[in-house]
């Protein structure tokens, strides 16, 4: 939906963002109606949590679709992400670090089996990052270094938690990880219905280094790149 794009640091939803959000929900409504789903629950996260004009969006959703939207805090968001991962994967014997990359916030959860060891929501989503840094095309080395220092500082609590719990596996559960895996497998976006896919660390590091020095035009031509996220 990219609800936070263009206004997240102003704590506002832009008119374009509201329109994108309504269009996205309308598409979901078509699928929901096709499968005759009776109970629909909609959760809103970081972009709506902080938006002063969120009632405009909430009222539009109710008027156009008849749905009530529940705004949840970061702690609840992390808990729901953990439950979704735990229902999808069998990693009972390992300590797992779960990461969900969002537009307004990123959620990190450390877990073992059915138990959450630690969880935290950080306001470092990509919409916020783009407004803070307004990156060049391509990125300059000094920009990359500045961003890396910023993330290091913002995630100090995470590093401390990882030192305490020593996770064995990273589980990524957002669209960004689908794109990384599509790039690794060189398949068209959404051509595979993904449940669980393995992305080797070495492959991710290679993709990471390539993306850091690429231009927008180069990214858009990469096999597997979702054009919605190439920017």
KOLNU-310436 format. One line per field, with one value per residue: residue number from 0; x, y, z of N, C-alpha, C in turn; residue in one letter. Coordinates in Angstrom, 1 decimal. Layout:
N
resi <- [NUM/...] .
n.u <- [X/...] .
n.v <- [Y/...] .
n.w <- [Z/...] .
ca.u <- [X/...] .
ca.v <- [Y/...] .
ca.w <- [Z/...] .
c.u <- [X/...] .
c.v <- [Y/...] .
c.w <- [Z/...] .
resn <- [A/...] .
END
This chain:
231
resi <- [0/1/2/3/4/5/6/7/8/9/10/11/12/13/14/15/16/17/18/19/20/21/22/23/24/25/26/27/28/29/30/31/32/33/34/35/36/37/38/39/40/41/42/43/44/45/46/47/48/49/50/51/52/53/54/55/56/57/58/59/60/61/62/63/64/65/66/67/68/69/70/71/72/73/74/75/76/77/78/79/80/81/82/83/84/85/86/87/88/89/90/91/92/93/94/95/96/97/98/99/100/101/102/103/104/105/106/107/108/109/110/111/112/113/114/115/116/117/118/119/120/121/122/123/124/125/126/127/128/129/130/131/132/133/134/135/136/137/138/139/140/141/142/143/144/145/146/147/148/149/150/151/152/153/154/155/156/157/158/159/160/161/162/163/164/165/166/167/168/169/170/171/172/173/174/175/176/177/178/179/180/181/182/183/184/185/186/187/188/189/190/191/192/193/194/195/196/197/198/199/200/201/202/203/204/205/206/207/208/209/210/211/212/213/214/215/216/217/218/219/220/221/222/223/224/225/226/227/228/229/230] .
n.u <- [0.8/2.0/1.4/2.7/4.3/5.8/4.7/5.2/7.0/5.9/3.7/1.4/-1.1/-0.8/-2.9/-2.5/-1.5/-3.7/-5.5/-4.1/-4.1/-6.9/-7.4/-5.8/-7.1/-9.6/-8.9/-8.2/-10.7/-12.2/-11.0/-11.6/-14.4/-14.7/-13.9/-15.8/-15.5/-16.4/-15.7/-13.8/-10.8/-9.0/-5.8/-4.1/-0.9/2.2/2.2/-0.4/-0.6/0.7/-0.4/-1.9/-4.2/-5.6/-8.2/-9.6/-8.9/-9.8/-12.5/-13.1/-12.6/-14.5/-16.9/-16.7/-16.1/-17.2/-15.7/-14.2/-11.2/-8.6/-6.3/-3.1/-0.5/3.1/4.1/2.0/1.9/4.4/4.0/1.9/3.2/5.1/3.4/2.3/4.6/5.3/3.3/3.8/6.4/8.6/10.7/11.6/13.8/15.7/17.1/15.5/15.7/13.3/12.4/10.5/10.1/8.9/7.1/6.8/7.8/10.1/9.9/11.4/11.8/12.8/12.9/12.1/11.0/7.7/7.9/8.3/11.2/12.2/11.1/10.6/9.6/10.8/11.0/12.0/11.3/11.2/10.0/10.4/13.2/13.8/12.8/14.5/17.1/17.0/18.2/20.9/21.2/23.2/23.7/26.1/29.3/29.8/27.2/26.1/27.8/26.9/24.2/24.5/25.8/23.7/21.7/23.1/23.2/20.4/19.5/20.6/19.5/18.7/21.1/22.2/20.3/20.6/23.1/22.6/20.8/21.7/20.8/20.1/19.1/17.8/14.7/12.9/10.0/8.6/7.6/10.0/11.8/10.7/11.3/14.2/14.6/13.4/15.2/17.5/16.8/16.2/13.6/10.4/8.6/6.2/5.7/6.0/4.2/4.9/5.8/7.8/11.1/14.5/17.2/20.5/23.1/25.4/24.5/22.6/24.3/25.8/23.7/23.0/25.4/25.4/23.0/23.5/25.3/24.0/22.0/18.8/17.7/19.2/18.4/15.7/15.9/16.7/16.4/13.7/13.3/10.9/9.1/7.8/9.2/11.7/12.7] .
n.v <- [-1.2/1.2/3.3/5.1/6.6/9.6/11.1/10.2/11.2/13.6/12.9/12.4/11.2/11.2/12.3/10.7/8.4/7.6/7.0/4.9/3.0/2.5/1.4/-0.9/-2.3/-2.7/-4.5/-6.7/-7.2/-8.2/-10.7/-11.8/-11.9/-13.6/-16.0/-16.3/-15.4/-14.9/-13.7/-10.9/-9.4/-6.4/-5.1/-2.2/-0.6/0.9/3.3/4.3/4.4/6.7/8.8/11.9/12.4/10.0/9.2/10.0/8.1/5.8/6.2/6.3/3.7/2.3/3.4/2.7/0.0/-1.2/-2.1/-2.3/-0.9/-2.0/-0.4/-1.3/-1.6/-1.6/-3.7/-5.6/-6.0/-7.3/-9.6/-10.9/-11.3/-13.2/-15.3/-16.0/-16.8/-19.0/-20.7/-21.4/-22.5/-25.0/-24.9/-25.8/-26.6/-24.7/-21.4/-18.5/-15.6/-13.4/-11.3/-8.6/-6.5/-3.3/-0.4/1.8/0.7/-1.7/-5.0/-7.1/-10.3/-12.6/-16.0/-19.2/-22.3/-22.4/-20.1/-16.7/-15.0/-12.4/-9.3/-6.5/-3.5/-1.3/2.0/2.2/1.8/1.5/3.7/5.8/5.8/6.6/9.2/10.4/10.2/10.7/9.3/9.2/8.4/6.4/5.2/7.0/6.1/7.4/7.9/5.4/4.5/6.3/5.6/3.0/3.4/4.7/2.8/0.9/2.4/2.8/0.2/-0.7/-2.0/-4.4/-5.7/-6.2/-7.9/-10.1/-10.9/-11.9/-14.1/-15.5/-16.3/-18.8/-18.9/-16.7/-15.6/-14.2/-12.4/-10.7/-8.8/-7.9/-9.9/-11.9/-10.7/-10.7/-13.5/-14.1/-12.7/-14.2/-16.7/-16.0/-15.6/-14.6/-12.0/-13.0/-15.3/-17.6/-19.4/-18.7/-20.5/-21.5/-20.6/-21.1/-19.0/-18.7/-17.4/-16.4/-16.0/-13.9/-11.9/-11.4/-10.4/-8.2/-6.6/-6.1/-4.6/-2.3/-0.8/-0.3/1.4/2.9/2.3/0.0/-1.8/-2.1/-3.7/-6.1/-9.6/-11.0/-8.8/-6.9/-4.4/-2.6/-2.2/-1.6/1.0] .
n.w <- [0.0/0.7/2.5/4.1/2.5/1.5/3.5/6.1/8.0/8.6/9.9/8.5/6.2/2.8/0.0/-2.2/-1.0/0.5/-1.5/-2.8/-0.7/-0.5/-3.0/-2.9/-0.8/-2.0/-4.0/-2.5/-1.4/-3.5/-3.9/-1.4/-1.5/-3.6/-2.5/-0.6/2.1/5.4/7.9/8.4/9.2/9.7/10.2/11.1/11.0/11.5/9.8/10.1/12.8/13.6/12.1/11.8/10.4/10.2/10.6/8.3/6.4/7.7/7.9/5.1/4.4/5.8/4.6/1.9/1.8/4.1/6.2/9.4/10.7/12.7/14.7/15.7/18.2/18.1/19.6/19.7/16.9/16.4/17.9/16.4/14.0/14.8/15.5/13.0/11.6/13.2/12.7/10.2/9.8/10.8/13.3/15.7/17.2/17.1/18.0/16.9/14.8/13.8/11.2/10.1/7.5/7.1/5.9/7.7/10.1/11.4/12.5/15.0/16.3/18.7/19.1/20.5/19.7/20.7/22.2/22.8/23.1/23.1/21.8/19.6/18.2/15.7/14.6/11.8/9.2/5.6/4.3/6.1/6.1/3.5/3.5/5.4/4.4/1.6/-0.9/-3.4/-6.9/-8.6/-5.2/-3.2/-1.8/0.7/1.5/1.9/4.0/6.0/6.3/7.2/9.7/10.9/11.1/12.7/15.1/15.7/16.1/18.4/20.7/19.6/18.9/21.4/22.4/20.7/21.3/23.8/23.3/21.1/18.2/15.7/13.2/10.6/9.9/7.4/6.8/5.0/2.0/0.9/1.3/-0.3/-2.8/-2.7/-2.8/-5.2/-6.9/-6.4/-7.4/-9.9/-11.1/-12.3/-10.5/-8.2/-9.5/-8.3/-5.7/-2.6/0.3/2.2/1.7/1.0/1.4/0.8/2.9/1.6/-0.9/-0.5/0.5/-1.9/-3.5/-2.0/-2.2/-4.9/-5.3/-3.8/-5.3/-7.7/-10.2/-10.5/-13.0/-13.7/-11.7/-12.3/-14.5/-13.6/-13.5/-11.7/-10.1/-8.4/-9.7/-8.2/-5.9/-6.7/-6.6] .
ca.u <- [0.0/2.9/0.6/3.5/5.2/5.6/4.2/5.3/7.7/5.0/2.6/0.2/-1.3/-1.0/-4.1/-2.1/-1.4/-5.0/-6.0/-3.4/-4.6/-8.2/-7.3/-5.3/-8.1/-10.6/-8.5/-8.4/-12.2/-12.6/-10.5/-12.3/-15.7/-14.6/-13.8/-16.9/-15.0/-17.4/-15.1/-12.6/-10.1/-7.9/-5.0/-3.2/0.3/3.0/1.8/-1.7/-0.5/1.2/-1.0/-2.9/-5.5/-5.9/-9.7/-10.0/-8.7/-10.6/-13.9/-13.3/-12.6/-15.9/-17.9/-16.5/-16.0/-17.9/-14.8/-13.5/-9.8/-8.1/-4.9/-2.4/0.8/4.3/4.2/1.0/2.3/5.5/3.4/1.1/4.2/5.6/2.4/2.2/5.8/5.3/2.3/4.3/7.7/9.0/12.1/11.4/15.1/16.7/16.7/15.2/15.5/12.3/12.4/9.5/10.5/7.8/7.3/7.0/8.5/10.6/9.7/12.3/11.4/13.7/12.0/12.6/9.8/6.5/8.1/9.0/12.3/12.3/10.5/10.7/9.3/11.7/10.5/13.1/10.8/11.8/9.4/11.1/14.6/13.9/12.6/15.6/18.3/16.9/19.4/21.3/21.1/23.3/24.2/27.5/29.9/29.6/25.8/26.0/28.4/26.1/23.1/24.9/26.0/22.4/21.1/23.8/22.8/19.0/19.3/21.5/18.8/18.7/22.4/22.3/19.4/21.1/24.3/22.1/20.1/22.4/19.9/20.8/18.4/17.1/13.5/12.4/8.6/8.0/7.8/11.4/12.5/10.3/12.1/15.5/14.6/13.2/16.5/18.4/16.3/16.0/12.2/9.5/7.9/4.9/5.5/5.9/3.5/5.9/5.5/9.1/12.2/15.9/18.1/21.8/23.7/26.3/23.7/22.1/25.4/26.1/22.6/23.2/26.5/25.0/22.0/24.1/26.0/23.2/21.2/17.4/17.5/19.8/17.5/14.5/16.2/17.2/15.4/13.3/13.0/9.6/9.3/7.2/10.2/13.1/13.1] .
ca.v <- [0.0/2.4/4.3/6.1/7.2/11.0/11.9/9.5/12.0/14.7/12.3/12.6/10.4/12.0/11.9/9.6/7.2/7.1/6.3/3.6/2.1/2.0/0.5/-2.2/-3.1/-3.1/-5.7/-7.8/-7.4/-9.0/-12.0/-12.2/-12.2/-14.8/-17.2/-16.2/-15.3/-14.2/-12.8/-10.1/-8.5/-5.6/-4.4/-1.1/-0.6/2.1/4.5/4.8/4.7/8.1/9.7/12.8/12.4/8.6/9.0/10.2/6.8/4.8/6.5/5.9/2.2/1.9/3.9/2.1/-1.5/-1.7/-2.8/-1.6/-1.2/-2.0/0.0/-2.1/-1.1/-2.3/-4.9/-6.5/-6.3/-8.3/-10.9/-11.5/-11.8/-14.4/-16.4/-16.4/-17.6/-20.2/-21.6/-21.7/-23.1/-25.9/-24.6/-26.0/-26.9/-23.6/-20.0/-17.9/-14.2/-13.1/-9.9/-8.1/-5.1/-2.5/1.0/2.7/0.1/-3.1/-5.8/-8.2/-11.2/-13.7/-17.0/-20.6/-23.1/-21.6/-19.1/-15.4/-14.6/-10.9/-8.7/-5.0/-2.8/-0.1/3.0/2.4/1.3/2.1/5.0/6.7/5.9/7.4/10.6/10.9/10.2/11.0/8.7/9.5/7.3/5.4/5.6/7.3/5.3/8.1/7.8/4.0/4.5/7.1/4.8/1.8/3.9/5.1/1.5/0.4/3.1/2.6/-1.2/-1.1/-2.9/-5.7/-6.3/-6.6/-9.1/-11.2/-11.4/-12.7/-15.3/-16.2/-16.9/-19.7/-18.8/-15.5/-15.8/-13.0/-12.6/-9.6/-8.8/-7.7/-11.2/-12.5/-10.1/-11.2/-14.8/-14.1/-12.3/-15.3/-17.8/-15.4/-15.9/-13.4/-11.7/-13.6/-16.5/-18.8/-19.2/-19.1/-20.8/-21.3/-20.7/-21.0/-18.0/-18.8/-16.1/-16.0/-15.4/-12.6/-10.9/-11.0/-9.5/-6.9/-5.8/-5.6/-3.6/-1.1/0.0/-0.3/2.5/2.5/1.6/-1.3/-2.6/-2.4/-4.7/-7.4/-10.7/-11.2/-7.6/-6.4/-3.0/-1.7/-2.0/-1.3/2.3] .
ca.w <- [0.0/0.8/3.2/4.7/1.5/1.3/4.7/7.4/9.0/8.9/10.6/7.7/5.0/1.6/-0.7/-3.0/-0.1/0.9/-2.7/-3.0/0.3/-0.8/-4.2/-2.5/-0.1/-2.9/-4.7/-1.5/-1.2/-4.7/-3.6/-0.3/-1.9/-4.5/-1.7/0.3/3.5/6.2/8.9/7.9/10.2/9.1/11.2/10.7/11.8/11.8/9.1/10.6/14.2/13.8/11.2/12.4/9.6/9.9/10.6/6.9/5.8/8.4/7.5/3.7/4.3/6.2/3.7/0.6/2.0/5.2/7.1/10.5/10.8/14.1/14.8/16.7/18.5/17.6/20.4/19.1/15.6/16.5/18.4/15.4/13.1/15.4/15.4/11.6/11.3/13.9/12.1/8.8/9.8/11.9/13.7/17.2/17.9/17.0/18.3/15.6/14.7/12.8/10.8/9.1/7.0/6.7/5.4/8.8/11.2/11.3/13.8/15.3/17.3/19.0/19.7/20.5/19.7/20.9/23.2/22.4/24.1/23.1/20.6/19.6/16.9/15.6/13.6/10.8/8.0/4.4/4.0/7.0/5.7/2.3/3.8/6.2/3.6/0.1/-1.5/-4.7/-7.9/-7.6/-3.9/-3.0/-0.7/2.0/1.9/2.4/5.3/6.9/6.6/8.0/11.0/11.5/11.5/13.9/16.3/15.9/16.5/19.6/21.6/18.9/19.0/22.8/22.6/19.9/22.1/24.9/22.9/20.0/17.2/14.7/11.9/10.4/9.1/6.9/6.4/4.3/0.6/0.5/1.3/-1.6/-3.9/-2.6/-3.2/-6.7/-7.5/-6.3/-8.3/-11.2/-11.6/-12.3/-9.3/-7.9/-10.3/-7.3/-4.5/-1.6/1.7/2.9/0.7/1.6/0.8/1.5/3.3/0.6/-2.0/0.0/0.5/-3.3/-4.0/-1.3/-2.8/-6.3/-5.2/-3.2/-6.3/-8.9/-10.5/-10.6/-14.3/-13.6/-10.8/-13.0/-15.6/-13.0/-13.5/-10.4/-9.4/-8.4/-10.1/-7.2/-4.8/-7.2/-6.3] .
c.u <- [0.8/2.1/1.5/4.3/4.8/5.1/4.4/6.0/6.9/3.8/1.3/0.1/-1.6/-2.3/-3.7/-2.0/-2.7/-5.7/-5.4/-3.9/-6.0/-8.3/-6.8/-6.4/-9.3/-10.2/-8.6/-9.8/-12.7/-12.2/-11.3/-13.7/-15.7/-14.6/-14.8/-16.5/-16.0/-16.8/-13.8/-12.0/-9.0/-7.2/-4.1/-2.0/1.0/2.5/0.5/-1.5/-0.1/0.5/-2.1/-4.3/-5.9/-7.4/-10.2/-10.0/-9.7/-12.1/-14.1/-13.4/-14.0/-17.0/-17.8/-16.6/-16.8/-17.0/-14.3/-12.1/-9.3/-6.6/-4.2/-1.0/1.9/4.4/3.3/1.4/3.4/4.9/2.6/2.1/4.7/4.6/2.2/3.4/5.8/4.3/2.8/5.5/7.8/10.5/12.2/12.8/16.0/16.1/16.6/15.1/14.5/12.4/11.3/9.9/9.3/8.1/7.6/7.9/9.0/10.4/10.8/11.8/12.4/12.8/12.7/11.3/8.6/6.7/8.8/10.0/12.4/11.7/10.5/10.3/10.1/11.1/11.6/12.6/11.3/11.3/10.1/12.6/14.7/13.7/13.8/16.8/18.2/18.1/19.6/21.1/22.3/23.8/25.7/28.0/29.7/28.1/25.5/26.6/27.5/24.8/23.4/25.2/24.7/21.7/21.8/23.3/21.3/18.7/20.2/20.8/18.8/20.0/22.6/21.5/20.0/22.4/23.8/21.5/20.7/21.5/20.7/20.3/17.8/15.9/12.9/10.9/7.9/8.2/9.2/12.1/12.0/11.1/13.5/15.6/14.3/14.4/17.5/18.1/16.1/14.7/11.4/8.8/6.5/4.6/5.4/5.1/4.4/5.3/6.8/10.2/13.5/16.7/19.5/22.4/24.6/25.6/23.1/23.1/25.8/25.0/22.7/24.2/26.1/24.0/22.5/24.7/25.2/22.4/19.7/17.1/18.0/18.9/16.3/14.6/16.6/16.0/15.0/12.9/11.6/9.7/8.7/8.2/11.6/13.6/13.7] .
c.v <- [1.3/3.6/5.5/7.0/8.7/11.8/11.3/10.4/13.3/14.2/12.5/11.6/11.3/11.5/10.7/8.3/6.7/6.4/5.0/2.6/1.6/1.1/-0.9/-3.0/-3.5/-4.4/-6.9/-8.2/-8.3/-10.5/-12.6/-12.7/-13.4/-16.1/-17.2/-16.2/-14.4/-13.2/-12.2/-9.3/-7.7/-4.9/-3.4/-1.0/0.8/3.4/5.1/5.1/6.2/9.1/10.6/12.7/11.0/8.4/9.2/8.9/5.8/5.0/6.1/4.4/1.7/2.2/3.0/0.5/-2.1/-2.4/-1.8/-1.9/-1.0/-1.5/-0.6/-1.4/-2.0/-3.7/-6.0/-6.9/-7.4/-9.6/-11.6/-12.0/-13.1/-15.6/-16.9/-17.2/-18.9/-21.2/-22.1/-22.6/-24.0/-25.7/-24.7/-26.1/-25.7/-22.3/-19.2/-16.4/-13.9/-11.6/-9.6/-6.7/-4.4/-1.1/2.0/2.1/-1.3/-3.8/-6.9/-9.0/-12.3/-14.7/-18.3/-21.5/-22.2/-20.4/-17.9/-15.1/-13.1/-10.4/-7.2/-4.5/-1.5/0.7/3.3/1.8/2.1/3.4/6.1/6.9/6.8/8.9/11.2/11.1/10.7/10.6/9.1/8.2/7.3/6.0/5.9/6.5/6.0/8.0/6.4/3.9/5.2/6.3/3.6/2.2/4.2/3.8/0.9/1.0/2.8/1.2/-1.6/-2.1/-4.3/-6.4/-6.9/-7.9/-10.3/-11.8/-12.3/-14.1/-16.1/-17.0/-17.7/-19.4/-17.4/-15.9/-14.4/-13.2/-11.4/-9.7/-8.6/-9.0/-12.1/-12.0/-10.6/-12.6/-14.9/-13.7/-13.5/-16.4/-17.3/-15.8/-14.6/-13.2/-12.4/-14.8/-17.7/-18.4/-19.7/-19.4/-20.6/-21.5/-20.5/-20.0/-18.1/-17.5/-15.6/-15.4/-14.1/-11.6/-10.5/-10.1/-8.2/-6.0/-5.3/-4.5/-2.3/-0.2/0.2/1.0/2.0/1.8/0.2/-2.3/-3.0/-3.5/-6.1/-8.4/-11.1/-10.0/-7.2/-4.9/-2.0/-1.4/-1.7/0.0/2.4] .
c.w <- [0.0/1.4/3.7/3.7/1.3/2.5/6.0/8.5/9.4/9.7/9.9/6.6/3.9/0.9/-1.6/-2.2/0.2/-0.3/-3.0/-2.0/0.0/-2.0/-3.8/-1.7/-1.0/-3.6/-3.8/-1.3/-2.3/-4.4/-2.4/-0.7/-2.8/-3.7/-0.6/1.8/4.2/7.2/8.4/9.0/9.5/10.3/10.5/11.6/11.8/11.1/9.7/12.1/14.5/13.0/11.9/11.7/9.3/9.9/9.1/6.2/6.4/7.9/6.0/3.6/4.7/5.2/2.4/0.7/3.1/6.2/8.2/10.5/12.2/14.0/15.9/17.0/18.0/18.4/19.9/17.7/15.6/17.0/17.2/14.3/13.5/15.2/13.9/11.2/11.9/13.4/10.7/8.8/11.0/12.3/15.2/17.9/17.9/17.6/17.1/15.8/13.6/12.5/9.8/8.8/6.5/6.2/6.6/9.9/10.7/12.6/13.8/16.5/17.5/19.7/19.7/20.7/19.8/21.8/22.5/23.5/24.2/21.8/20.8/18.2/16.9/14.4/12.6/9.5/6.8/4.0/4.9/6.5/4.4/2.5/4.6/5.3/2.2/-0.7/-2.9/-5.6/-8.8/-6.2/-3.9/-1.8/0.7/2.4/2.5/3.8/6.4/7.3/7.5/9.5/11.7/11.9/12.7/15.2/16.7/16.5/17.6/20.5/21.0/19.1/20.4/23.0/21.9/20.7/23.2/24.5/21.8/19.0/16.2/13.3/11.8/9.5/8.7/6.4/5.9/2.8/0.1/0.4/0.1/-2.7/-3.9/-3.2/-4.7/-7.5/-7.5/-7.3/-9.7/-11.9/-11.5/-11.0/-9.3/-8.8/-9.5/-6.1/-3.3/-0.2/2.5/1.8/1.4/0.7/1.5/1.8/2.3/-0.6/-1.7/0.0/-0.9/-3.8/-3.3/-1.9/-4.2/-6.2/-4.7/-4.3/-7.6/-9.0/-10.6/-11.9/-14.3/-12.8/-11.6/-14.1/-15.0/-13.1/-12.0/-9.6/-9.5/-8.6/-9.1/-6.1/-5.4/-6.9/-4.8] .
resn <- [X/X/X/X/X/X/X/X/X/X/X/X/X/X/X/X/X/X/X/X/X/X/X/X/X/X/X/X/X/X/X/X/X/X/X/X/X/X/X/X/X/X/X/X/X/X/X/X/X/X/X/X/X/X/X/X/X/X/X/X/X/X/X/X/X/X/X/X/X/X/X/X/X/X/X/X/X/X/X/X/X/X/X/X/X/X/X/X/X/X/X/X/X/X/X/X/X/X/X/X/X/X/X/X/X/X/X/X/X/X/X/X/X/X/X/X/X/X/X/X/X/X/X/X/X/X/X/X/X/X/X/X/X/X/X/X/X/X/X/X/X/X/X/X/X/X/X/X/X/X/X/X/X/X/X/X/X/X/X/X/X/X/X/X/X/X/X/X/X/X/X/X/X/X/X/X/X/X/X/X/X/X/X/X/X/X/X/X/X/X/X/X/X/X/X/X/X/X/X/X/X/X/X/X/X/X/X/X/X/X/X/X/X/X/X/X/X/X/X/X/X/X/X/X/X/X/X/X/X/X/X] .
END
